[in-house]
Structures are given as structure tokens and as C-alpha cells.
Amino acid sequence: MTNNDLYDAVIVGGGPSGLTCALYLARARYRVLVLEKEKFGGQITITHDVVNYPGVISTTGEALTETMRRQAENFGAEFKIAEVKEIKDNGNFKEIFTSSGSLKAFTVLIATGANPRRLGFTGENEFRGRGVAYCATCDGEFFTGKELLVIGGGFAACEEALFLTRYAKKITILVRSDKFSCAQSIIDEVNNNKKITVKYNHEIKEAIGDEQGINKAIILNNKTNETFSYQTENNDTFGIFVFAGYVPNTSLVKNLIALDDHGYVITNKNMETSVKGIFAAGDICEKPLRQVVTATADGALAACAMEKACANLQQICGIIPTKPVAHKENKEEVKATQQADQYTFIQEQMLPQLNAVFERLTSNLEFEVHTNGDSKSIELLTAMKELASLSDKLSVKEVLDNENAPKVCLIKDGQYSGLSFNGVPGGHEFTSFILGIYNVAGPGQGIDEADKAKILNIKDHLNLKVLVSLSCTMCPDLVTAAQRMASLNENIEAEVYDLNLFPKLREKYKVMSVPCLVINDEKVSFGKKNINELLNLI
């Protein structure tokens, strides 16, 4: 092993804790790589107003974490979009297996965060996607003009309820206990909002409805033990948004390190897990408070301990990984980057990763862009031309199509690959679109051999429509799974639709949450899925 093949630290997860750890390690001149399967920034990127981060009066989650990422990059931290499949402890070295190859490091930080928790009330699964939702940013717009029940008593429930007032005409928050468990300032905002009513000591027991959606809910007053029905005045359908905590994303390490009874990672005061050299930080950890400020604190503590571990292992093994190269950006560079982000499809910081992907393309790929002259068609055509300019393997062909535009089909060596995107693949779908290109015209992401055999065994035509919102953090998993299947089997077609541009599909399939999967225009399913889960559904 040479110093070029080894990292001091690999960080799994690009949220605030991972980015902070990367910043500290790179600044201390250790070689660090941050791996993220979707988009750097983590869950906080869907938060619209961050007003309680020390030293920052007000910002968005996306802006805050992008500043963190750029800080770490300036000190030489490396970044890569890839999904981690497995981590092995080989004593002094840890081996990290990803969708784009394997890596070795002295230390590893697990910072994979958590996902929204489901409550388990009757009807929750039945109406998921047709009335029950978990992300205000992703799904709030679907409930414009309707009444909503918001379930939860913490900061997330309050914040998301306030955000949902942009769309809903009336919101009722159900809190299980006799008070909220968050800062008084946001409680005051909730209490002062004329659209919001709060019911303490209340729980939802059942959601009832039909194919149109939810039109009735059974609610329990846990103080008096009485139940009552919630319905709108005109018996219209309404929505239920659940913000009742999170489930840690520990499936990657559940057989490797110690977890508590709720699945959270157990660490010591230095954020080290039960396995020496493997650390954890952020929402994945057992802790009393999950906020950006505690996530960054975790990242800083972990980095300090990882520095000592790396220095010790460098001495023991006699190998010093390549030192990071710092880059001090000046104000003009920051301004230029901001202008590039504002006016072009490709963000400047993505260019190194895009070039790395496109250099591995082995087949010619044409972006067949369907346009009708409207602004979105022009935006899509411009975006595809920018991407095509990065590789001689990529080209663009415009097709006038008044019925289906804006749409881009991936044409491999003159043949339709089965992959298409209806809309402009931005937001959280930018990365999944690039992975689609890589899977069609390059070596493709690694895949389990058993899953691959099942995919190749599909003989009948299979159409997978994936209906998404570009702001949805849960959509890319399903998109990538469907596209990977289509890239392997010519009988499979994966069509991705930005629902904001195709409202008729929303009405046809009665979609009130994303991602939504439609199989052969008949079977409808909601929620993110990996390849194995998608195969089981099919």
C-alpha cells in the first residue's frame, strides 16, 4: 500500500457533523474524504429558516451547509458522491466499499443521520402518499387550500407547521403531552399564527377515507380517554403530516458497532464507537438534543480524537497519506462561484466530480431533448448542452414535441436506453441523473449479483414511472434504483417526472406525496426504495 492509496479519514455522510469533522481534519493537514450518496448538506438542507445557529442571524439550511462544505474544501478536504455498501474493520486499516470502488483509511466517521419515524396508527400505511406525509418541503404544495393535522410536539412539528401555513387554510397540531418540547420562541410563533390550533394530550388513532384521500380521523384525548372524529366542515379530504422524531440510519453498521435499544450509535466522550478507529457523529448518535449546533460539536470532538488516532497509526504503520492541498478563496472567487450557481445549470464545485464520472464513459450517449419552445424547454436544452460540453462522448439532439416537453431521453449508440427525465433534472435529482448517465454509458454502479440476475430475468416489458419533487430528499433512492434496472435490461423503462410540471399525472394517480412509483400504469406505491425492495415489489 502506498500513501496515495490511503486516507487518514473517510467520512460517511455529508451533513453538518461530517462537514465539520472534515474541516477540522483537513485544517490539521490530514487527508480526509467525505462520501455522500445524494447531496452534501444532510437533512438541514430542507430547512427554510435557520435562526438559532450561533453567529448567524438568519440563513437557510442549504446556504449554511454549503458554506461549511466550501470551508472544508478550502483546507483540502476531498468530496465524492458515492453510496457506501460495507465497512470492514481490518485492525489498523478500515476498508470502505462504495458504489464506485473500495477505499482504505486509518479511521472512519459514521455520520449518516436519521429518517422520519412512522407512528403506526391505523391507516398510516394505507394512505401514505395519498394523505399521510412526512416532509413539508416535499409535499406541502399538494395540500394547497386544504386542512391539515400535524402530529408531533417538538421543534420539527412547530417549524413544519409554520411552513405549511403557506399552503393550508387551517392546521391543527396534535401534541401527545401537555406541552411542546422546544424553544419558547417558536412556540410563541405557533400560538400567534391564526391558521394554527394546538390540541395538547391528543393522539391520532386512525385515518379513514377512500380512493380520493383521507376524510376522517379518529383522535384520542389521552387525559380523559375520550375519542372523537375529526372532519372538515364540507367533508373534504385533508392531510396528515407526521413529525414524531427520527429513526437512525444505522443499517450500514448494525452488525459492526454497538447500538442502543432504539438503534442509535453508542459512543464515548470522544465520539468513538465500540470499534477502535470508527467514530460516529450527528443525528445517528445517542444524545439528548439533535440540532445543527450539536451535530457540528460532535464533528469537532470526533475530529480531535481522529487526529490523535491517525498520528499514532501513521507512526505504527510507517505510512503517511498524501497531505491535503489547501486553497484560500478570495472574495472575487466567492462572488464568481455564487454567480455561476445562480446563472448556470452546473455548479462550479461539481465540475471535478462530473469530469471524473465522464472520463469513465465507454459508450457514446446522446441527450435527445424534447422541446416546445417554453421556458422550461429552453432551460432543459441549455442544461444538456452544458453537460455535453464536458465530454466528447456526450452530444445533444433537439426534438420538437408539443405533447411531452420538456423531456430528455438517454440514447446509447443510437438506441433508446430506457431512461428519460421529464422536466429539468435539478435539485436532489441532479445527482441521480448523472448516475443514470454513468450506468448507461459507463461501467455502472456496483450491484449485488443476485439482484442483477433477477433484473436480467425480467422478460416482459416493464414500465416504471417515478413521480418526484426536486426538493424531495427521499426521491433519489427510488429514481436511482429504477434507472439502474433499466440500464441493465432493455425490457425495462424508467421514466422520471417532476410532478410540478406534470399536474395531470398527479391527478391521475391521486398523488399527495413523493416519491410515487407507478408500475405499468397500474400498480401505485409510495416511499423510497432500493433495488432489492423494488424487485420484491415487482
C-alpha positions in Angstrom: 0.0 0.0 0.0 1.3 3.5 -0.9 0.4 6.8 0.6 -1.6 7.7 -2.5 -4.0 4.7 -1.8 -4.7 5.6 1.8 -6.8 8.2 3.6 -6.3 9.3 7.2 -10.1 9.5 7.5 -13.2 8.6 5.4 -16.4 10.4 6.5 -19.7 8.7 5.6 -22.3 11.4 5.3 -22.1 15.0 4.2 -24.3 16.7 6.8 -23.2 19.3 9.4 -21.3 16.8 11.6 -19.4 15.2 8.7 -18.6 18.6 7.1 -17.3 20.0 10.5 -15.1 16.9 11.0 -13.7 17.3 7.5 -12.9 20.9 8.1 -11.0 20.2 11.3 -9.1 17.3 9.9 -8.1 19.0 6.7 -7.0 22.1 8.5 -4.8 19.9 10.7 -3.2 18.6 7.5 -4.8 15.1 7.4 -6.1 13.6 4.2 -9.9 13.3 4.5 -12.6 12.2 2.1 -16.3 12.9 2.6 -18.7 10.4 0.9 -22.3 11.3 0.3 -24.8 9.3 -1.7 -27.2 12.1 -2.6 -26.3 15.7 -1.9 -24.0 17.4 0.6 -25.7 19.1 3.5 -27.9 16.5 5.0 -31.5 16.9 6.4 -30.9 20.5 7.3 -30.9 21.5 3.6 -34.7 21.3 3.6 -35.0 23.8 6.5 -36.0 27.1 5.2 -35.1 29.4 8.1 -32.2 28.7 10.4 -32.2 31.4 13.1 -30.6 29.6 16.1 -27.1 28.9 14.8 -24.6 31.0 16.9 -23.1 33.8 14.9 -25.6 33.6 12.1 -28.6 35.9 12.3 -30.7 34.1 9.7 -30.0 31.8 6.8 -31.2 28.7 5.0 -30.1 25.2 5.8 -28.7 24.8 2.3 -26.7 28.0 2.4 -25.3 27.2 5.9 -24.1 23.7 4.9 -22.7 24.9 1.6 -20.5 27.4 3.4 -19.4 24.5 5.7 -18.6 22.4 2.7 -16.6 25.2 1.0 -14.7 25.9 4.2 -13.6 22.2 4.4 -12.7 22.2 0.7 -10.6 25.2 1.0 -8.4 23.3 3.6 -8.0 20.4 1.1 -10.9 18.1 2.1 -12.0 15.8 -0.7 -15.6 15.1 -1.7 -17.2 12.3 -3.6 -20.8 11.3 -4.5 -21.0 7.5 -3.8 -23.0 5.1 -1.7 -21.2 3.2 0.9 -22.2 -0.5 0.8 -20.0 -2.0 3.5 -17.3 -1.1 6.1 -14.7 -3.7 7.3 -12.5 -3.4 10.3 -9.1 -4.8 9.4 -7.3 -3.6 12.5 -5.1 -0.6 11.7 -6.9 -0.1 8.5 -10.6 0.2 7.6 -11.9 -0.8 4.2 -14.8 1.1 2.8 -16.7 -0.5 -0.1 -18.7 2.0 -2.2 -20.8 2.1 -5.4 -17.7 3.3 -7.2 -15.0 1.2 -5.7 -13.2 0.4 -2.4 -11.1 2.7 -0.2 -8.8 2.3 2.8 -8.4 4.6 5.8 -6.9 4.7 9.2 -10.2 6.0 10.7 -13.9 6.2 9.7 -16.6 8.6 10.8 -20.2 7.4 10.5 -22.5 10.5 10.1 -25.4 9.0 8.1 -28.2 10.8 10.1 -31.8 9.7 10.6 -35.1 9.4 8.7 -38.6 10.5 9.8 -40.3 8.0 12.2 -43.7 6.4 11.4 -46.2 6.2 14.2 -48.1 3.1 13.3 -51.7 4.4 13.6 -54.4 2.6 11.6 -54.4 3.8 8.0 -50.9 5.3 8.1 -49.5 2.8 5.6 -52.7 2.7 3.5 -52.8 6.4 3.0 -49.1 7.1 2.8 -48.7 9.3 -0.3 -52.5 9.9 -0.5 -52.9 12.0 2.6 -50.2 11.0 5.0 -46.9 12.7 4.5 -43.6 13.3 6.4 -41.9 16.2 4.6 -43.5 19.7 4.4 -41.0 20.8 1.7 -41.6 17.8 -0.5 -45.3 17.5 -0.2 -46.8 20.7 1.3 -47.8 22.2 -2.1 -50.0 19.1 -2.8 -52.3 20.3 0.1 -52.9 23.8 -1.1 -56.3 25.1 0.2 -56.9 22.1 2.5 -57.0 21.5 6.2 -54.1 19.6 7.9 -53.4 17.7 11.0 -49.7 18.0 12.2 -48.6 15.2 14.6 -45.8 16.0 17.0 -44.7 18.2 19.9 -41.1 19.1 19.1 -39.2 21.7 17.1 -39.8 19.9 13.8 -43.6 19.8 14.2 -43.7 23.5 15.1 -41.3 24.6 12.3 -43.0 22.5 9.6 -46.5 23.6 10.7 -45.5 27.2 10.3 -44.1 26.4 6.8 -47.3 24.5 5.9 -49.4 27.7 6.6 -48.1 28.8 3.1 -50.4 26.2 1.6 -53.1 25.0 4.1 -56.2 27.0 5.1 -56.2 25.5 8.6 -53.8 23.5 10.7 -54.4 21.5 13.9 -51.3 20.3 15.8 -51.8 17.2 18.0 -49.3 17.0 20.9 -49.2 13.8 22.9 -48.1 15.5 26.1 -49.3 18.7 27.9 -46.7 20.9 26.3 -44.3 21.4 23.4 -40.7 20.2 23.9 -38.9 23.0 22.1 -37.9 26.7 22.5 -40.5 29.1 23.6 -39.8 31.5 20.8 -41.1 29.1 18.1 -44.0 28.0 20.4 -45.0 31.7 20.5 -44.9 31.8 16.7 -47.2 28.8 16.5 -49.6 30.2 19.1 -49.7 33.6 17.4 -50.5 32.2 13.9 -54.2 32.5 13.2 -54.2 29.4 10.9 -52.9 27.1 13.7 -54.8 25.4 16.5 -53.0 23.3 19.1 -54.5 20.4 21.0 -52.4 19.1 23.9 -52.8 15.5 25.2 -54.2 14.4 21.9 -53.1 11.4 19.7 -54.2 10.2 16.3 -55.5 6.6 16.3 -56.9 6.1 12.8 -57.1 7.7 9.4 -60.2 6.9 7.3 -61.0 7.6 3.7 -61.4 6.3 0.2 -59.5 6.4 -3.1 -59.8 10.2 -3.1 -57.9 10.6 0.2 -58.4 11.0 3.9 -61.8 12.4 5.0 -61.9 11.4 8.7 -59.5 10.8 11.6 -60.2 9.2 15.0 -58.4 11.2 17.7 -57.9 10.2 21.4 -57.7 12.6 24.3 -55.3 10.7 26.4 -56.1 12.7 29.5 -59.9 12.0 29.5 -59.6 8.8 27.4 -62.3 10.1 25.1 -62.2 9.7 21.4 -63.7 11.9 18.7 -63.9 12.2 14.9 -62.1 14.9 13.0 -63.7 16.0 9.7 -63.8 19.2 7.7 -67.0 21.2 7.6 -67.7 20.2 4.0 -66.3 16.6 4.4 -63.4 17.5 2.1 -60.2 15.4 2.1 -57.4 16.7 4.4 -53.8 15.8 5.1 -51.9 14.3 8.0 -48.2 15.3 8.4 -46.2 13.3 10.9 -43.2 14.9 12.7 -42.6 12.5 15.6 -38.9 12.1 15.7 -36.5 10.1 13.6 -35.1 6.6 13.0 -31.3 6.4 12.8 -29.7 5.3 9.5 -27.6 2.5 11.1 -28.3 -0.4 8.8 -24.8 0.0 7.3 -23.1 -0.6 10.7 -25.7 -2.6 12.8 -23.5 -5.7 12.7 -20.3 -3.8 13.2 -20.6 -1.5 16.1 -22.7 -1.3 19.3 -26.2 0.4 19.2 -28.7 1.2 21.9 -32.2 -0.3 22.2 -33.5 2.4 19.8 -30.9 1.7 17.1 -28.7 4.8 17.8 -24.9 4.5 17.9 -23.3 4.4 21.3 -20.1 6.5 21.6 -17.8 7.6 24.3 -17.0 11.3 25.1 -14.6 11.4 22.1 -17.4 10.1 19.7 -15.6 6.8 19.3 -17.8 3.7 18.9 -17.3 0.2 20.3 -14.8 -0.5 17.4 -11.5 1.3 17.7 -10.9 3.7 14.9 -14.6 4.0 14.0 -16.3 7.1 15.2 -19.9 8.5 14.9 -21.4 12.0 15.0 -24.7 13.8 14.4 -28.3 12.5 14.5 -27.2 8.9 14.3 -25.8 9.1 17.8 -27.5 8.5 21.2 -27.9 12.1 22.5 -30.5 14.4 24.3 -30.6 17.1 21.6 -30.5 16.8 17.8 -29.7 20.3 16.3 -27.2 21.7 13.8 -25.1 23.1 16.7 -24.9 19.7 18.4 -24.1 18.0 15.1 -21.2 20.4 14.5 -20.0 19.9 18.1 -20.0 16.1 17.5 -18.0 16.6 14.3 -15.4 18.7 16.1 -15.0 16.3 19.0 -14.7 13.4 16.6 -12.1 15.2 14.5 -9.8 15.9 17.5 -9.9 12.3 18.6 -9.4 11.1 15.0 -6.3 13.4 14.6 -4.6 11.6 17.5 -5.6 8.1 16.2 -4.3 9.0 12.7 -1.0 10.3 14.1 -0.5 7.2 16.1 -1.3 4.8 13.2 1.0 6.8 10.8 3.8 6.1 13.2 2.9 2.4 13.7 2.4 1.6 10.0 5.1 3.8 8.7 2.7 5.3 6.0 1.7 8.9 5.8 -1.2 9.6 3.4 -0.8 12.4 0.9 -1.2 15.7 2.6 -4.2 17.8 1.6 -3.7 20.9 -0.6 -5.2 24.0 0.9 -6.9 26.6 -1.3 -7.7 30.0 0.0 -10.5 31.5 -2.0 -10.7 35.3 -2.3 -13.8 37.4 -2.4 -13.8 37.6 -6.1 -13.7 33.8 -6.4 -16.6 33.5 -4.0 -18.6 36.1 -6.0 -17.8 34.2 -9.2 -18.9 30.9 -7.7 -22.2 32.5 -6.5 -22.8 34.0 -9.9 -22.1 30.6 -11.5 -24.5 28.9 -9.1 -27.2 31.5 -9.9 -27.0 31.6 -13.7 -25.8 28.2 -14.9 -27.0 24.6 -14.5 -23.7 23.2 -13.5 -22.4 24.4 -10.2 -18.7 25.2 -10.2 -17.9 22.9 -7.2 -19.4 19.9 -9.1 -17.1 20.1 -12.1 -14.3 17.9 -10.7 -16.8 15.2 -9.8 -18.6 15.5 -13.2 -15.3 15.3 -15.1 -14.3 12.2 -13.0 -17.6 10.5 -14.0 -17.5 11.5 -17.6 -13.9 10.4 -18.0 -15.1 6.8 -17.3 -17.7 6.8 -20.0 -17.2 4.0 -22.5 -20.1 4.5 -24.9 -21.4 7.5 -26.9 -24.5 9.0 -25.3 -26.9 11.4 -26.9 -29.3 13.7 -24.9 -32.5 13.6 -27.0 -34.2 16.8 -25.7 -37.9 17.2 -26.4 -38.9 20.9 -26.5 -41.9 23.0 -27.2 -40.4 26.5 -27.0 -41.4 27.3 -23.4 -39.0 28.5 -20.7 -38.6 25.0 -19.2 -37.7 23.5 -22.5 -35.1 26.2 -23.1 -33.7 25.6 -19.6 -33.5 21.8 -20.2 -31.8 22.3 -23.6 -29.3 24.7 -22.1 -28.6 22.3 -19.2 -27.9 19.3 -21.5 -25.6 21.4 -23.7 -23.6 22.4 -20.7 -23.2 18.7 -19.7 -22.4 17.6 -23.2 -19.6 20.2 -23.4 -17.7 18.3 -20.7 -17.2 15.1 -22.7 -16.7 14.1 -26.4 -18.8 11.0 -25.5 -21.9 13.2 -25.0 -24.0 15.1 -27.6 -27.4 16.8 -27.8 -30.2 16.4 -30.3 -33.3 18.6 -30.1 -36.7 17.2 -31.0 -39.8 19.4 -31.3 -42.6 17.8 -29.2 -45.5 19.8 -28.1 -47.1 17.0 -26.1 -44.2 15.6 -24.0 -41.8 18.5 -23.5 -39.7 19.2 -21.5 -38.2 15.8 -21.7 -34.7 14.3 -22.2 -34.1 10.7 -23.3 -30.7 9.0 -23.0 -29.8 7.4 -26.4 -26.9 5.0 -26.2 -25.1 4.3 -29.5 -28.3 5.3 -31.4 -30.7 3.2 -29.3 -33.1 4.4 -26.6 -31.7 3.2 -23.2 -35.0 3.2 -21.4 -34.1 6.1 -19.2 -35.8 9.5 -19.5 -36.3 12.6 -17.3 -39.4 14.7 -17.8 -38.5 18.1 -16.6 -35.2 19.7 -15.7 -33.1 17.3 -13.5 -32.0 19.8 -10.8 -32.2 19.9 -7.0 -31.9 16.4 -5.5 -32.4 14.8 -8.9 -29.2 16.2 -10.4 -27.0 13.5 -8.9 -29.4 10.7 -9.8 -29.4 12.0 -13.4 -25.6 11.9 -13.5 -25.7 8.4 -12.1 -28.1 7.4 -14.8 -25.6 8.6 -17.4 -22.9 6.6 -15.7 -25.0 3.5 -15.5 -26.0 3.7 -19.2 -22.7 4.8 -20.8 -20.1 3.8 -18.3 -19.1 0.8 -16.1 -22.2 1.5 -13.9 -22.7 1.3 -10.2 -21.8 -1.9 -8.4 -24.8 -4.2 -7.8 -25.5 -7.4 -5.9 -25.1 -10.4 -8.2 -28.4 -11.9 -7.0 -30.3 -8.7 -7.7 -28.6 -8.4 -11.1 -29.7 -11.9 -12.0 -33.3 -11.1 -11.1 -33.2 -7.9 -13.2 -31.8 -9.8 -16.2 -34.5 -12.4 -15.8 -37.3 -9.9 -16.4 -38.6 -10.9 -19.9 -41.8 -8.9 -20.2 -41.9 -5.1 -20.8 -41.8 -3.2 -17.5 -42.6 0.5 -17.3 -41.5 2.3 -14.2 -42.8 5.8 -13.8 -41.2 7.6 -10.8 -43.0 10.8 -9.8 -40.8 13.2 -7.8 -40.3 16.7 -6.5 -36.9 18.2 -6.9 -36.9 19.3 -3.3 -37.5 15.7 -2.0 -34.6 14.1 -0.2 -36.2 10.7 -0.3 -36.8 10.5 -4.1 -33.3 9.9 -5.5 -33.0 6.4 -3.9 -36.0 5.2 -5.9 -35.0 7.0 -9.1 -31.5 5.5 -9.0 -32.9 2.0 -8.3 -35.3 2.2 -11.2 -32.7 3.6 -13.6 -30.1 1.0 -12.7 -32.6 -1.7 -13.5 -33.4 -0.1 -16.9 -29.7 0.3 -17.7 -29.2 -3.4 -17.3 -32.3 -4.8 -19.1 -33.7 -3.5 -22.4 -37.2 -4.7 -21.4 -37.3 -2.2 -18.5 -38.1 1.5 -18.9 -37.6 4.1 -16.1 -39.4 7.4 -16.7 -38.8 10.1 -14.1 -41.3 13.0 -13.9 -41.1 16.3 -12.0 -44.7 16.4 -10.7 -44.7 20.2 -10.6 -44.5 20.3 -14.4 -46.9 17.4 -15.0 -50.1 18.0 -12.8 -52.2 15.7 -14.9 -50.2 12.7 -13.6 -50.7 14.0 -10.1 -54.5 14.0 -10.6 -54.5 10.7 -12.5 -52.7 8.7 -9.7 -54.0 10.9 -6.9 -50.5 11.7 -5.7 -50.2 13.7 -2.4 -46.7 12.6 -1.5 -43.4 11.8 -3.3 -41.7 9.6 -4.4 -44.5 7.8 -6.1 -43.9 4.7 -8.2 -46.3 3.6 -10.9 -45.7 0.1 -12.4 -47.1 -0.5 -15.9 -49.6 2.4 -15.4 -51.5 0.3 -12.8 -49.8 -0.5 -9.5 -49.0 2.6 -7.4 -46.6 2.6 -4.5 -45.2 5.4 -2.3 -41.9 5.9 -0.5 -38.2 5.5 -1.2 -36.9 2.0 -2.2 -33.6 0.4 -3.1 -33.2 -2.2 -5.8 -33.9 -5.1 -3.6 -37.1 -3.5 -2.3 -38.2 -2.6 -5.8 -37.6 -6.1 -7.1 -39.7 -7.5 -4.2 -42.5 -5.1 -5.1 -42.4 -6.1 -8.7 
